[in-house]
Amino acid sequence: MWVWKPWKRMLTVIVGLAGIGYAAITYWQWHDLRRNFEIDQRALVRLKPIDLPDFTADTEFREWPMRIMNTGKSPALGIKVAYVVEVVPAKQPPSFNFNIHERENVALLFPSDNDPMNLGIIGSSIDPMKKLPTKQIAELTSGASYLAAFAQISYRDQFGSHWTQFCVWKSFSKTGLFTAQPCLDWNNFGDGPPPHQDPRD
C-alpha cells in the first residue's frame, strides 16, 4: 500500500516555494533591466542659461536668453515650458509661483538639439516683453535684490511623459548675501505629469 510520507510533502512545498522565489527574482531583474534601459535611452530636456552682462542704470532688460536642449538619446515631443522671470529681494528665495507665467512650446527636439529660447519678463497682454522698471534695475545693481528664472518643462518620448524643473539666479552686485540656495535645490526631473500643471493644458 502506497503511503504519502511527510518528508515528500515537505520537499514538494520547498520546491514550490523555490519556483515562486525564482520567478519573483527573475521578474524584478527584468523590471530593473527595463527601467535602466529606459533611463539610459530616454529624452532629457533642460534649459541652459546664457550668462547676462552686468546691469547699469541704463540697462533695458526684457528677456533672459537661454538654450533649450535635449541631452538624452530619444526625440522629445510636445515640449511645453512654463516659466517665470522675477526680481527677488536679497533675503528671500524665488517664489516658485506659477499663477502668472509665460509659456513657450516646442514641437520636437532630436537628441543633441540645442535651440535658442528667450525667457521674457511678464508684462501686459499688450506688451508681453515690457522692460524692467528703473527702480528694479537700481535694486539689482545695489544688491538689494537678484534676478531669478524658474521653469517647468513637460514633454514625452516613446517611454511616456516626463518633466524637468529648472531654476537659475543672477546677482548684479559684488557685495551682499542672497538667499538663492532654494533656487539651486529646486532643480529636479521625473516621470509622469509635472508637479505644476499649466491651466492652459
Steps between C-alpha positions, in 0.01 A plus 500: 500500500635843395537755781565875454799566721533832686849568367372475144230752579762734646719456192208589273433816701868598489521447124181702450626789712835491321320524165295798619813668637690445175210643298485807727876558476490459120212749474676767708826451309309550175322802647832657608658431161207662321505800735876547453455474123229768505711733714796455267301544177236758597484863393626755752400861439661786690570872479849646493520872589719745312696707750366855525733803492513733799208738527534877509245773563443518123443125449178411320437140603217323319599134486750244623650312205533125547530186296259209521684170461424132466797328663336157491501228233141517373298771324288717731150593386232747608738710711333765717703745707315694772730765645531809718778761507485711816694748711541349848590686822850400613380329820222301337497189277324501160122476528462186282150634437358413158168681546622762251748365250600486136524191282700384199418193291744291296367228271807277483859477623725227369792374714776765521265773370590838648254778415477860626219594738465844654316517833331839509381679808125504548331816379152585385313322224576803279871509584610152613871592465479811717840600639582507872418832670789729595430439872553126464819552298629718787412228755687241296815709455507599869472141627157552655363230271601239245352362179353149490350293221315177574322269263328167472538305178261221403555272200465142382696231318443133411520408870230739618472848652778680687571834666795716601505774765754775441615804698792736448588830665732794439626780724624831358683627808842402630379539859208358691363160600220336304255229611531315171584145615132392473523588130781249450324240718184528288665351190358152444350261243253216495244293311127547451309828530698798635449618860373831360222463244452791259127590507517559122572131436 
